[in-house]
Amino acid sequence: MQSIIGTGVALVTPFREDFSVDTEALRRIVNFSVDGGIEYLVILGTTAENATLTEEEKELVITTVVECNNGRLPLVLGVGGNNTMKVVEELQSRDFSPFVAILSVSPFYNKPTQEGIYQHFKRVAEASPVPVIIYNVPGRTSSNMLPKTVMRLANDFENIVAIKEAAGDMVQAMQILKDKPEDFLVISGDDMIALPMVLAGGAGVISVIGQGFPKEFSEMIRLGLNRKVDEAFKKQYLLSDCIDMIFEQGNPAGIKQVFQSLGIADNTVRLPLVSVDESLSERIDNFVKKVDK
């Protein structure tokens, strides 16, 4: 799975002021990310606000990104949920030929036990026609997939090839890195600790800020992978203030403000999310102007 080493970006779904999907802005974001040097694109992750998209809108987003990308970069599709059988049904019915892997989140809201998480991903692995990246994000799911469960899944299923680890816990990430099978990839799901995770043996990141600053962020990760530590941390410290800012009032409100500041897309989000306030908007705008110089 060399295609998912480096920087992937969890694409936003841009909306017009009337809350309809803005496909032209989505194409601009895809091109901006590709031209900026990122390694792969992730469609319909959490950052895409897919919880508020209709099935027709999801298909529109997928079609738009696949057509715009036109084979330039590997594509990963978000396929997850808290109804195991519904996830399995999608895996059995969708055409996955454009995708190198799926990203599948640990079940949210239900708060399954570790055995429940294992059994969920067992069914996902058995149904998926493409490799599976499991996704641990306790801040959104209310349950933490523990390293022991990750190791069971990594060892028991050949097509579970990676984890997007977004617990924000370096000790937990290092436990997974220490115990993982040699060819199992550990991908950061947290922009602020992506570089430390890479330096500890991680394979890269699925990033939010990477689509707003693709050149700077993807270069930071490549420097980390090549063990050019001092140069990599210079990039980290350049972006660290903005990493904090884009999550300060929720994701993807912050990164959408970056795109508005760049003139690429509007900052509209769908309820229950709201756009960032005037103070944060001004701070992000000032940061973007500084980096763009």
RARA-V929446 format. One record per pair of residues at least 12 apart in sequence whose ideal C-beta (glycine too) atoms are under 6 Angstrom apart, sorted by the first residue. I is the first residue (numbers start at 1). GAP is how many residues later the second one is. If there is no record, write none. Layout:
[[I GAP] [I GAP]]
//
This chain:
[[1 160] [3 71] [3 97] [4 36] [5 198] [5 199] [6 33] [6 198] [6 215] [7 31] [7 32] [7 197] [7 198] [7 200] [7 203] [7 211] [7 214] [8 32] [8 34] [8 198] [9 24] [9 29] [9 198] [9 201] [9 202] [10 32] [10 35] [10 37] [10 196] [10 198] [11 32] [12 35] [12 240] [12 244] [13 35] [13 36] [13 48] [14 12] [14 251] [15 253] [17 251] [19 251] [21 36] [21 39] [23 41] [25 240] [26 38] [27 41] [28 236] [30 35] [30 38] [30 39] [33 178] [33 181] [34 38] [34 39] [36 178] [36 179] [37 178] [37 181] [38 172] [38 176] [38 180] [40 33] [40 34] [41 32] [41 34] [42 34] [42 61] [42 164] [43 19] [43 22] [43 34] [44 34] [45 33] [47 161] [47 204] [47 205] [49 221] [52 218] [66 32] [74 26] [75 23] [75 24] [76 25] [76 27] [77 22] [77 25] [78 25] [79 23] [79 25] [80 24] [80 25] [82 25] [82 26] [82 27] [82 28] [84 36] [84 39] [88 35] [88 39] [91 36] [91 37] [92 35] [96 33] [96 34] [99 31] [101 29] [101 30] [101 32] [102 26] [102 28] [102 30] [103 30] [103 32] [104 20] [104 28] [105 30] [106 30] [106 35] [106 39] [107 13] [108 33] [111 31] [111 32] [114 32] [114 35] [117 28] [117 32] [118 31] [118 34] [121 13] [121 32] [125 32] [125 34] [125 35] [131 28] [131 30] [132 27] [132 28] [133 29] [133 31] [134 29] [135 29] [136 29] [136 31] [137 29] [138 29] [144 23] [147 28] [147 29] [150 13] [150 26] [151 28] [154 26] [154 27] [154 30] [162 23] [162 25] [163 23] [164 23] [164 25] [164 42] [165 21] [165 24] [166 23] [166 24] [168 22] [170 23] [173 24] [174 26] [177 23] [177 24] [185 18] [186 16] [187 16] [187 17] [187 19] [188 14] [188 17] [189 17] [191 16] [191 17] [191 18] [191 52] [192 51] [195 29] [195 37] [195 41] [198 26] [198 27] [199 25] [204 17] [205 16] [208 43] [208 47] [209 34] [209 37] [212 43] [212 46] [216 19] [220 12] [220 15] [220 16] [242 45] [245 38] [245 39] [249 27] [249 31] [250 23] [253 16] [253 20] [253 22] [253 23] [257 19] [257 24] [257 27] [258 26] [261 23] [261 24] [261 27]]
//
